[in-house]
Amino acid sequence: MKKIGIIKEGKVPIDRRVPLTPKQARELKDNFNVDVVIQTSDIRCFSDEDYKAQGLEVVDSVDDCDILLGVKEVPISELKAEKTHFFFSHTIKKQDYNRGLLQSILEKKIRLIDWETLTNENGNRVIAFGRWAGIVGAYNGLLTYGQRYNLFSLRKAHECFDYADLKTELTKVELPNIKIALTGGGRVTKGAMEVLLGTGIQKVTPHDFLNERFDTPVFTQLNSRDYNKKIDGGEFHRSEFYKSPELYESDFLKYARLTDLLIACAYWDPAAPVLFTRQDIVKDDFDIKVIADITCDIEGSIPSTKKPSTIDDPIYDYNPTDDLVEQALTDEGNITVMAVDNLPCELPRDASESFGHELLNNVIPHLLEGDSKGIIKGATIAQDGKLTSKYSYLQDYVDGKFS
């Protein structure tokens, strides 16, 4: 019988999420004929006692487990050699700060399966926290706008017990007839729209956003075709854009002239055009004053995102004239930026329950009952001390030779 351990999160700053709630961990044990143990932790959003109440064993060590489930990167000192580890490794884009982590995984002959790389036959992710990033990110965007203009005061998302509690805060939101632009079309964007619509903000088409005046606050959802255009003036083709983004340039400024709050949810490929530049921001007709950058790509598609912010200190000001980060809410000429890079952590109970549901339904059967569709194989970054063929492109990163 395989033994699965839910590990204590060791990354700092702490993450209170879990891959499985107590009830879900019990369901895993009962339905899949495996032993499940919980490594003791004093930081989880669900306590050791919550797991014990489900008849689960809480242990100090998970050394005898075959499979280890976590959320964030495991500290190198806590990696278990020759075991199967599941966690978000943040290595597949050759993130410099985690090169040592991947090196250690290979040295310890760990089988690494990354939550981010678990996809179905269509290439769509089968498990993610994206919806919750969108929900908290949009909430934080509204909170920041209200704070900047002294319109209303909301509790921070992490001060709410759960999503239901957070929704009571949204009743306090009273906005003038501002325009909000929302980029993207995936889980994150859908989560953000859930909040905006739940607040009573009307959704309008990109065309009406540009051409109509409204007496109430409105938002529009922008997909890549709405704010990118062919350099040669030709027609936009989505498949071509993703295959050859260098043939396109940004056409976002027509929205920036009319947008008060930008909520950025769209995935950005470094080969694609940036949304706008610092030179665009300093133009007289650039209207955006508050940006909730849920994507948090540092110096990526949004030049004002110079650094990630934190749950405890979620906003800062960007001075476009000097290209500097400054103290939040200090100058009307600045842009106020919310760029928390671990947003789902602010609603850990709800985010964990949603994640655990997808884990039980979309991952565990393939892990324990046969991987006929190759979902586990395709997400396995390393095994037996080597990178798998799909991720062999990371070898120069491991060797420290990438640029």
Summary of the structure (lengths in Angstrom):
residues: 403
radius of gyration: 22.3
end to end distance: 44.9
largest distance: 66.9
contacts: 1269
relative contact order: 0.14
helix: 35%
strand: 17%
